[in-house]
């Protein structure tokens, strides 16, 4: 997992330009991206509990924030989390279990390097038993049954 703020932490070869008219911040340059999606989520929703074997995903927060919970598939490290806010880009490498929690209504753009869009959406998605969450973020999940995934089939 890597997290950077696209408005503040632009590293070469990416560029940042600002003048009286506004700002332009490169997000990717010469990247091998296969899909770009916009996702919205309601406050209290839990998404993810899966990993990808080939795909790297980059999630750019455009509205609201999310709690990104992660752990290597082999569980060689403990579960960790970061709070990603507007302007931040969270990158998910292959073989990293990830769970997304939403403390507020949210919108983000996902840039994927592998099979993750259209008819290929589930081809490189391997669902796991829902991750045990750190105590300090458990309260974020809503108990409203309308906000819970209807089906979570484990696929390894």
C-alpha positions in Angstrom: 0.0 0.0 0.0 1.2 3.5 -0.9 -0.6 6.7 -0.2 0.3 10.2 -1.6 -1.5 13.5 -1.9 -1.7 14.4 -5.6 -1.8 18.1 -4.8 1.3 18.2 -2.6 3.5 15.1 -3.1 4.1 15.0 -6.9 7.3 13.1 -7.6 9.1 13.2 -11.0 8.4 12.4 -13.7 5.0 13.7 -12.6 4.6 17.4 -12.7 2.6 20.1 -10.8 1.7 23.5 -12.2 0.0 26.4 -10.4 -0.8 29.9 -11.5 -3.5 32.5 -10.9 -6.0 30.3 -12.9 -5.6 27.2 -10.7 -3.7 24.0 -10.5 -2.8 21.0 -12.6 -1.4 17.9 -10.9 -0.3 14.9 -12.9 -1.7 11.7 -11.4 -0.1 9.3 -13.9 2.4 9.6 -16.7 3.0 6.8 -19.2 1.1 4.4 -16.9 -0.2 1.1 -18.2 -3.8 1.5 -17.2 -6.6 -0.9 -18.4 -9.6 0.6 -16.7 -10.9 3.7 -14.9 -14.0 3.7 -12.8 -15.8 6.1 -10.6 -17.2 4.7 -7.3 -19.6 6.3 -4.8 -20.3 4.9 -1.4 -22.7 5.8 1.4 -21.6 6.5 4.9 -21.2 3.2 6.9 -20.6 0.9 3.8 -18.0 -1.8 3.8 -16.5 -2.8 0.5 -13.7 -5.1 -0.6 -12.5 -8.0 1.5 -10.6 -9.3 -1.5 -7.3 -9.2 -3.3 -6.0 -9.3 -6.9 -3.3 -11.6 -8.2 -2.3 -9.4 -11.2 -4.1 -6.0 -10.9 -2.7 -2.9 -9.2 -5.4 -0.4 -8.2 -5.0 3.3 -7.5 -7.9 5.0 -5.7 -8.0 8.8 -6.0 -10.3 10.4 -3.4 -12.4 13.1 -5.0 -15.1 13.6 -2.3 -15.2 12.5 1.3 -12.7 9.9 2.7 -12.2 6.2 3.3 -10.5 4.0 5.7 -8.3 1.6 3.8 -7.7 -1.6 5.8 -5.0 -3.9 4.4 -2.9 -7.0 4.9 -0.7 -9.3 2.7 -2.5 -12.4 1.5 0.0 -14.6 3.4 -0.8 -12.7 6.6 2.9 -12.3 7.3 2.1 -8.8 8.7 -0.7 -7.6 10.9 -3.8 -5.8 9.6 -3.1 -2.1 9.2 -5.1 0.9 8.0 -4.8 4.4 6.7 -7.4 7.2 6.5 -7.4 8.5 2.9 -8.8 12.0 2.4 -9.7 14.2 -0.6 -6.7 14.5 -3.0 -5.0 11.4 -1.7 -4.2 8.4 -3.9 -4.0 5.0 -2.3 -2.3 2.3 -4.4 -3.1 -1.4 -3.8 -0.5 -3.9 -5.1 -1.3 -7.5 -6.1 -1.7 -10.0 -3.2 -2.8 -7.3 -0.7 -6.2 -8.0 0.9 -8.1 -4.8 1.2 -11.2 -3.6 2.8 -12.7 -0.2 2.4 -14.8 1.5 5.1 -16.6 4.8 4.6 -17.0 7.2 7.5 -18.9 9.6 5.3 -20.5 9.7 1.8 -17.7 9.3 -0.7 -16.6 9.4 -4.3 -13.3 8.1 -5.7 -11.8 7.2 -9.0 -10.1 3.8 -9.4 -7.4 3.4 -12.0 -6.6 -0.2 -12.6 -3.6 -1.8 -14.3 -5.2 -5.2 -14.9 -8.5 -6.9 -15.4 -11.0 -4.8 -13.4 -13.6 -3.3 -15.8 -16.5 -4.2 -17.9 -16.9 -8.0 -18.4 -13.5 -8.6 -16.7 -14.6 -6.9 -13.5 -14.5 -10.1 -11.4 -11.8 -12.1 -13.3 -8.9 -11.0 -11.0 -10.9 -10.6 -7.8 -10.4 -13.1 -5.1 -12.8 -12.7 -2.2 -11.7 -13.8 1.3 -13.4 -14.1 4.6 -14.1 -10.6 5.9 -11.0 -9.2 7.5 -10.9 -8.7 11.3 -10.9 -4.9 11.6 -8.9 -2.9 14.1 -11.1 -2.0 17.1 -10.7 1.8 16.4 -12.5 1.5 13.0 -15.2 -1.1 13.7 -17.7 1.7 14.6 -17.7 3.0 11.1 -19.7 0.1 9.7 -23.5 0.7 9.5 -25.9 -1.9 10.8 -28.5 -0.8 8.2 -29.2 -4.0 6.2 -29.7 -1.9 3.0 -26.0 -1.0 3.2 -24.6 -4.5 3.4 -23.4 -6.6 0.5 -26.0 -9.1 -0.4 -23.6 -11.9 -1.3 -19.9 -12.5 -0.5 -18.7 -15.7 -2.0 -15.1 -16.6 -1.0 -12.9 -17.3 -4.0 -9.2 -18.0 -3.6 
